[in-house]
Amino acid sequence: MTEQFDVAGLGAGAVVVGVDASPSARVALAAALREGERRGVPVLAVTAFDPPDLWGLDSAGLVDVELVEREMRRVTTGIVDEVARDLRAAGTVVPEVRVEVAPGPAVSTLCLVARGAELLVVGHRGRGAVASRLIGSVGLGVVVHATCPVLIMRAGVPAAV
């Protein structure tokens, strides 16, 4: 099992952004990078995942959590590199970016990491006509529980940040 670490305040003084493989997360990441540059602070890109002990089964020996974490870090780093490259190609200066993969549910993990952050940015993933007009569960959760300002970005809507 991987070593658990204290993620509380890991993003203090930075712009924290939740990253997954969704289009809205890419929009959120681009907005976070622009906002980090504007504020003169680094960006911390965070991918949260539920560790196997929360999957409801005895995962001892069934899941290599370290392998899962490494793969998630590789994927997240690839997404960050791709979005940063696209922004640079468009003439945008990109601030320092760090990638962190943290175990735990997305809302609580992001809120914990973002303690003391300048801003927390997440993507909005609407599901269908009604759901796309409502805030998602992660978005709502971070708006309610984060101790810093929150920006929710929707894919397909140009960022004015």
C-alpha positions as CSV (number, residue, x, y, z in Angstrom):
1,M,0.0,0.0,0.0
2,T,1.2,3.5,-0.7
3,E,2.3,5.9,2.0
4,Q,-0.5,8.2,3.0
5,F,0.5,11.8,3.3
6,D,-1.1,14.9,4.7
7,V,-2.6,16.9,1.8
8,A,-4.0,19.7,3.9
9,G,-2.9,23.0,2.6
10,L,-0.7,21.5,-0.1
11,G,-2.0,24.2,-2.4
12,A,-1.6,27.1,-0.1
13,G,-0.7,30.3,-2.0
14,A,-1.4,28.6,-5.3
15,V,-4.3,28.2,-7.7
16,V,-5.5,24.6,-7.2
17,V,-7.3,22.9,-10.1
18,G,-9.1,19.5,-10.1
19,V,-8.0,17.5,-13.2
20,D,-9.6,14.4,-14.7
21,A,-9.9,13.3,-18.3
22,S,-13.1,15.3,-19.1
23,P,-13.3,18.2,-21.5
24,S,-14.5,20.5,-18.7
25,A,-11.4,19.7,-16.6
26,R,-9.2,20.8,-19.6
27,V,-11.1,24.1,-19.7
28,A,-10.7,24.4,-15.9
29,L,-7.0,23.7,-16.2
30,A,-6.6,26.4,-18.9
31,A,-8.5,28.9,-16.8
32,A,-6.4,28.0,-13.7
33,L,-3.1,28.4,-15.7
34,R,-4.3,31.9,-16.9
35,E,-5.4,32.8,-13.4
36,G,-2.1,31.6,-11.9
37,E,-0.1,33.7,-14.3
38,R,-2.4,36.7,-13.7
39,R,-1.9,36.4,-9.9
40,G,1.8,35.5,-10.1
41,V,1.3,32.2,-8.2
42,P,2.0,28.6,-9.1
43,V,-0.8,26.1,-10.1
44,L,-1.3,22.8,-8.4
45,A,-3.1,20.3,-10.6
46,V,-4.8,17.7,-8.5
47,T,-6.3,14.3,-9.4
48,A,-8.2,12.7,-6.6
49,F,-9.1,9.1,-6.5
50,D,-10.9,6.7,-4.2
51,P,-8.4,4.3,-2.8
52,P,-9.4,0.6,-3.0
53,D,-10.4,0.5,0.7
54,L,-13.3,2.6,-0.3
55,W,-14.4,0.3,-3.1
56,G,-16.3,-1.9,-0.7
57,L,-14.2,-5.0,-1.2
58,D,-11.1,-6.6,0.3
59,S,-8.5,-5.4,-2.2
60,A,-5.4,-6.8,-0.5
61,G,-3.4,-8.2,-3.3
62,L,-6.0,-7.5,-6.0
63,V,-5.1,-3.9,-6.8
64,D,-1.6,-2.4,-7.0
65,V,-2.4,1.1,-5.6
66,E,1.1,2.4,-6.4
67,L,0.7,1.4,-10.0
68,V,-2.8,3.1,-10.1
69,E,-1.3,6.3,-8.6
70,R,1.7,6.2,-11.0
71,E,-0.6,5.8,-14.0
72,M,-2.9,8.6,-12.8
73,R,0.1,10.9,-12.3
74,R,1.3,10.0,-15.9
75,V,-2.1,10.7,-17.4
76,T,-2.6,13.9,-15.4
77,T,0.9,15.2,-16.3
78,G,0.1,14.5,-19.9
79,I,-3.1,16.5,-19.7
80,V,-1.2,19.4,-18.0
81,D,1.6,19.3,-20.6
82,E,-0.9,19.3,-23.5
83,V,-3.0,22.2,-22.2
84,A,0.1,24.2,-21.3
85,R,1.6,23.6,-24.7
86,D,-1.6,24.8,-26.4
87,L,-1.7,27.9,-24.2
88,R,2.0,28.7,-25.0
89,A,1.3,28.2,-28.7
90,A,-1.5,30.8,-28.4
91,G,1.0,33.3,-26.8
92,T,-0.1,32.7,-23.1
93,V,2.6,32.7,-20.5
94,V,2.2,29.6,-18.3
95,P,3.2,29.7,-14.6
96,E,4.9,26.9,-12.7
97,V,2.7,23.9,-12.5
98,R,2.9,21.0,-10.0
99,V,0.9,17.8,-10.3
100,E,-0.4,15.8,-7.3
101,V,-2.4,12.6,-7.2
102,A,-4.2,12.3,-3.9
103,P,-6.3,9.5,-2.5
104,G,-9.8,10.3,-1.3
105,P,-13.2,11.5,-2.6
106,A,-12.9,14.5,-5.0
107,V,-14.7,17.1,-3.0
108,S,-13.1,16.5,0.4
109,T,-9.6,16.0,-1.2
110,L,-9.8,19.2,-3.3
111,C,-11.1,21.2,-0.4
112,L,-8.4,19.9,1.9
113,V,-5.6,20.5,-0.6
114,A,-7.0,24.0,-1.4
115,R,-6.8,25.3,2.2
116,G,-5.1,28.6,2.0
117,A,-5.2,28.6,-1.8
118,E,-5.8,31.7,-3.9
119,L,-8.5,29.9,-5.9
120,L,-9.9,26.5,-6.5
121,V,-11.0,25.7,-10.1
122,V,-13.0,22.7,-11.2
123,G,-14.8,21.7,-14.4
124,H,-18.6,21.4,-14.7
125,R,-19.8,18.2,-16.4
126,G,-23.4,18.5,-17.2
127,R,-25.2,15.3,-18.1
128,G,-28.1,16.0,-20.4
129,A,-30.4,19.0,-20.9
130,V,-31.5,19.4,-17.3
131,A,-28.2,18.3,-15.6
132,S,-26.2,20.7,-17.8
133,R,-28.1,23.6,-16.3
134,L,-27.4,22.5,-12.7
135,I,-24.1,22.5,-10.9
136,G,-22.5,19.1,-10.5
137,S,-21.9,17.2,-7.3
138,V,-18.2,18.0,-7.2
139,G,-18.9,21.6,-8.1
140,L,-21.6,22.0,-5.5
141,G,-19.5,20.2,-2.9
142,V,-16.5,22.5,-3.4
143,V,-18.6,25.7,-3.5
144,V,-20.2,24.7,-0.2
145,H,-17.0,23.4,1.6
146,A,-14.0,25.2,0.2
147,T,-12.3,27.8,2.3
148,C,-11.1,29.8,-0.7
149,P,-12.9,31.3,-3.8
150,V,-14.1,28.7,-6.3
151,L,-14.4,29.0,-10.1
152,I,-16.4,26.4,-12.0
153,M,-15.7,26.2,-15.7
154,R,-17.9,24.6,-18.3
155,A,-16.6,22.9,-21.5
156,G,-17.7,24.6,-24.7
157,V,-18.0,28.1,-23.1
158,P,-15.0,30.4,-23.9
159,A,-13.0,31.3,-20.8
160,A,-13.0,35.1,-20.2
161,V,-10.3,34.7,-17.5
